[in-house]
Structures are given as C-alpha cells and as structure tokens.
Amino acid sequence: MGIEMKICSWNINSIRLREAQVLRLLRDECPDVICFQECKSLVENIPQKSFYDLGYSHMAARGQKSYNGVAIFSKIPISKEFSIDFADLGQARHIAVCLENGFTVHNFYVPAGGDEPNMETNLKFAQKINFLNAMKEWFISNTPKKAILVGDLNIAPDEDDVWDHKKLLKVVSHTPLEIDKLLEVKKSGDWIDVFRKNKPNGKLYSWWSYRSKDWSLADKGRRLDHIWVTSDLKEMNFKNSVLRDVRGWDKPSDHAPIISVLG
C-alpha cells in the first residue's frame, strides 16, 4: 500500500501520574500514533503540551475524572473523530479517528468485569458482556474498512495468552463466555489479530499484576492488550512487539505498551 505507520497502544493507568514514562516512551520509540487507555483524567487535564512538543500535535480524547478515559495522540493529522457510548454505560471507553493517510483507528477500553464471572450477581461482568455485544452489533452495522482496532480489551482469548489456561478458565478475562464474545466482535468486523497472525503459537503477555512482587520472574501474565486490523489490510507486513521492559520502569503501569509497525 506504500504507507508505513507505527502504532502503539498502552493502558497507562493514569496519564498524569505517568507523564514522564510516556515522554520517555515517545522519545525512545517514536510511534506515529499512540493510543492510551485508563487515562483517569478529564480531557482538559491531560498534559497535552508535553506531547505536542514532541510532535504529537493532533489529539482526540474522551475523559472522565479518576476513572476510565481514552486518548489518541498522532503525528499524522486527524480529519475526523467520533466516540460511541457502547452499552450506554456513560463511561469514556471509546474514541476513534480518521487519519489523513486514510486509516481509521479505534481505541477501546473494555470494562474489566469485576471478580465474579456471573452476569446475574455481578453488575460489572454484565456490563462487560453487554459492551462486547454492543461492539459486535455496531461493527455489523458499520462495516470497518482500512481500520485498526487497538486497546485494552480485558480478555486474553488464546490458551497461550495466559500463564495457566486451566487455572484461569474460571477467572474473569479468560472465561469461555468472554472469549466467545470477543471472537464474535472479531468476526463482526472481519478483524485480524496482528500479533497472532505473526505468532500463532507461543506465550504472549502484556499485563502482569501489581500483586506479584517479582512479576518478571513469576511471569504470571495475560495478553489483555490487542492490535487488530481489517482484512483489507491483511497483505501488509506487521512488525509487532510487547515492550516488556517498560513494565519494569519506575512507578510502572501494570500493562506493557504494545506496538505494531504496518508496512
């Protein structure tokens, strides 16, 4: 297609608290587009000028005080932005942009779902399933083309996306119901998981709990963060990476940034 673009997705777990880590990443990796989840900030309080000074002069965001929040910073001009309130939760969990290079980027923060995988007794889990159903229906009605979907989808769908498949089958993020619902979303937009396109088998993680003192040695991770593309982009090459070292930086997010270079 003659276009190369480097896109990064990162659940930052407070963009204001981790401004220094964001600036370090932007200087080190120089993505064209970076998508944040769990910004935990009103839009007007996001430290925009620091990012603008590094060339990220185009921003689209939906903010919420102390919770949720999604943002896209881009070196590439944004021609249009929009946001959908999936499942009518009234929460800042989606932002999308149309870039002047022709790509559309969707940035999602899917609800985590609480602790108990039961829709009747756990409202948070019901909201998660309803959110995924709404995503599916929207993409059925609005067929994506030349699109990229990124974000913290809060589901590790494959056996190799978790440290122990059997132990986690009843743990929220890896239950059969969540996996089925995510696969329905994937099918609804004819999406391709670029990380698994390049590496169909083998362990891949993007999140390690704060509860583990030596998270790297224990390595009890899950792949909750994803980059998908529509099937009309499947002939492109994808160079993918999980920036695991960033999880070990000072005052880290519990998620590592993930990157794909499309070319």
Buried (B, 14 or more C-beta within 10 A) or exposed (E): BEEEBBBBBBBBBBBBEBBEBBBBBBEEBEBBBBBBBBBBBBBEBBBBEBBEEBEBBBBBBBBBEEEBBBBBBBBBEBEEBEBBBBBEBEBBBBBBBBBEBEBBBBBBBBBBBBEEBEBEEBEBBBBBBBBBBBBBBBBEEEEBBBBBBBBBBBBBBBBBBBBEEEEBBEBBBBBEBBBEBBBBBBEBBBBBBBBBBEEEEEBBBBBBEEEBEEBEEEEBBBBBBBBBBBEBBEEBEBEBBBBBEBBEBEEBBBBBBBBBBBE
